[in-house]
Amino acid sequence: MDDPLEQARERFLAGVGHFEAGRLTAARGAFEAALALAPDRPSVLGKLGITLFRLGDWPRAAEVLARALISDPGHAEARVCLGLSLEALGRWEAAAEALERGLEDFDGGASGWLALGRALGHCGRFGDALRALDHALAREEHLAEAWSVRGNVLRDLGRLDEAAESFRRAIDSGADPELHRYYLAASEGRTLPAAPRRFVESLFDEYSVDFDAHLVGELGYRGHERLLRPLLDGGRRWRRVLDLGCGTGLCGSVVAPHTDVLDGVDVSAAMLGQARRRGLYRRLEHADLRDFLAAHAEPADLILAADVFTYVGTLDDLFVQVRRLLAPDGVFAFTLERDDADEDFRLLPTLRYAHSEAYVRRLAARHGFTVRDIITDGLRTDQARTLPALYVYLQ
């Protein structure tokens, strides 16, 4: 019988052949067979991990590559691939650490430096992120995503003129024009009617797993509780509550004991997945708010939108549809970031909208609502300051 180590070597060499020919699935099978015969062999672990990375199996790639690096910490390519896998999984700090170390000794190309810049930006290390992105652009001048990430890092730093120039370069390099015109407008102090759906959907899909812990735990968000408190203190039971932009179900968790039927809608499928786990909603729909409202006729006697209109500028068409769906004795309750400027609403450099109280009152009158109350209070913290908000109750 052949020696197991010799069999492992044969399978490993077969895997290398498949790998170099681009037959990644076959390479994975060969490397796994070699590993079964020679467990924890660093060379096999490294090749298998890199293959898994290239196949897009990020969780397993990260696990295998971490094992490989225990025995062979100098394997720079494995470390870069580990960093790229962690970056794909949204594990930003670990990704940044792995990429910084790996890129010292292995040329990960423009994509490696881009991933490092993205990870460092998520970690708040903006200066380091800009240096990494400049490395990426030195290797590939028209890398649209690098210009895009660079623009957003500069926007976070408040260097808005430079951010705008990066967004222009991103558009010129082939980036999504609708999305980047939104970024550009926010950097230039111009206002657009609403955020692109792609922006809101991808933002909250990415944010969904850590949303409650970050928003409530770290940023001190209590907007959902503050909005609902005046509506629930009186003891009224609601026949049907419609939760617009329901997210993970923060409002639903508070209002569910006080309603017969609770329905929700959100543009983020990942957020709806979190809300569904609560088991509180009769129906949850994945849709844009305008499309959802226009397609439905079932009345609700409480319609909520907590921290939702921060991504919508003009509210006229939403008010039309809410007025149509709101029961005669119903309440439309929502929050807005408060704007004290003379404008109806503004797109801020944060990529969120702020609205004025005067605008809300004019909309209410135009669309047949009575203003029950408008309360000014905090919404959450943002860079160590409390965001001022309007809590609006219309009938």
Buried (B, 14 or more C-beta within 10 A) or exposed (E): EEEEEEBBBBBBEBBBEBBEEEBBEBBBBBBBBBBEBBEEBBBBBBBBBBBBBBBEBBEBBBBBBBBBBEEBEEBBBBBBBBBBBBBBBBBBEBBBBBBBBBBEEBEBBBBBBBBBBBBBBBBEBBEBBBBBBBBBBEBBEEBBBBBBBBBBBBBBBEBBEBBBBBBBBBBEBEBBEEBBBBBBBBBBEEBBEBBBBEBBBBBBBBBBBEBBEEBBEEEEBBBBBBBBEBBBEEEEEBBBBBBBBBBBBBBBBBBBEBBEBBBBBBBBEBBBBBBBEBEBBEEBBBBBBBEBBBEBEEBBBBBBBBBBBBBBBBBEBBBBBBBEBBBEEBBBBBBBBBBEEEEBBBBBBBBBBBBBBEBBBEBBEEBEBEBBEBEEBBBBEEEEEEBBBBBBBBB
